[in-house]
């Protein structure tokens, strides 16, 4: 893992020009965990399930994230197996039944619980032990989510993505929402998340673009004027533009394993170089719909709700602040 991080950082840091020096220095360690960030969110752990507290905006955002994940998985089922399979999947109350899903940076379990209720075998991990404790406590009082009532459909662990990479299990869906802008080494973090996805599986990210608009809305307005979130929650230099994620997956190739060493898909390494996850882009530098997608999410203050913007609005500034990113791992990667 360490050598992979070094190679990926050297090759890909030019895609993140504003942060290249930070990425290069971060390559000296395989850890992406920022102790100050963990301390900040650990302090907020008791507020995770307070819908009117400091994390209220996440509560309002969560339904949009869940709908998007559901939408993309239904769309992929249609592309893979046709309309009948899509309709059959959509007709089930537990749309994600049978899928192994990982929620990286699960916090108090907002997204993890939602995914488990859709039928997924869900594992939530977080670098904050207090967050994991809150998540476990909250799930334990719901018979649908407790281990005895749900067949172990929801589990939590105090662990990082890098730690899980060393284990054999891989996932149909990996989610990491509002996390990458809080880690020390985004390249290593992306690489770890990508390695945890099964061939043909899906990676969902949610983060914030590095634009003047995002600074005004998420830091100046939300933190210092409206006090919607705690001061210090966001660091502008850590925000990541959609184009940077696209560039990463245009060049991302897990290093071939040495003979006799299992690859991240569980197969024995053959020495062949896998193809990148994004092979082409079209107008405005956006990827093709079947490989990856960028969708803006916008907060509507007069309704108190988040709105998922259309695909067609992305080239015209809809992803200039908060956005969702989906990418699919190729079957032959």
C-alpha positions, 0 to 999 in steps of 0.5 A: 500500500505504501509503495502504491501511494508513493507511485500514485502521488508522483504520477497524479499530483499535477491534477491537484495543482493547488495542493500538489506540495501537500500531497507530495509531503503526505506521501511520506505516510500511508495514513490519511487520518488528520488528528485535528479533524478527528478531534473536531468531529469527535467533539460533535459526536453527541450531536449526530442524531440531533436534527436541529443541532450542528449537523442539521445540514447533513440530516437534510442532505442525507435523503438526497444522497440515498436517492442518488445512490438508489437511482444510479444502481437502478440505472446500472442494472438497466444497462447491465441486464435490461428493463425487466431486471431494473423493474424487478429491482425497483419493485423491491422494498429492499432495493439493495438486498444482497449487496455488500456496502461500505460507508467510509467515514460513517460518523454517527451512521446517518447514511449507513442506517439508510443503506441498511434499511434498503437491504444492503449488508452494510459496514460503517467505518470511522476513524473516530471511536466516539462516532462509532460508539454513537452509531452503535448505540443509535442502531441498537435501539432499532429492532430492524437494525440490531444484529438480532433483528436484521441478520447482521445487516448493519455493522460498525468498526473503528477503522480506516479505509487503509486498514480495510485494504489489507483485508480480503473483503471487497464491496459492491458499493463504497460510499464516502460522503463529506469525508475526502475534504477532511483527510490529509492525503486525498490521493491515498484516500481515493486509492484506498477507497477504489481498492475496496470496490469489487470489479463492476462495483460502484464508488460514491463520493460527496464533497465540495468544489474549490471555488469562490462560491463554495468559500462564500457559502460553506465557510463565510456564510455557513460558519461565520455568518449564519452559524449553521455549522461549527467554525473550523469544520471546513478548510478551503484548501482541502476542497476538491474540484470535480475535474480533479476527481475525473483526472484521478480516475482517468489515470488511476491503475492499481499497480500489478501485483507481484507473482503469487500475490493477490490483487485487490480483486482477490485474483492472482496478479498476472502482471497486466496493467488494468485499464483506468476507470474513466477512459474518455470525456466529452464536452466540458471535460465530463465523463461518459454516463456509463463510467462516471458522473458529477451532479451538483446538490444545492441547498434551497434555504426557503424550503430547508431542503437540498436539491439534486441538480440535473445532469444537463446543469453540471456544465453550467455551474451546478457543481460549483459548491457541493456535488456528488460523484459516482464512478464504476470500477471496470469489470476487467480492472 
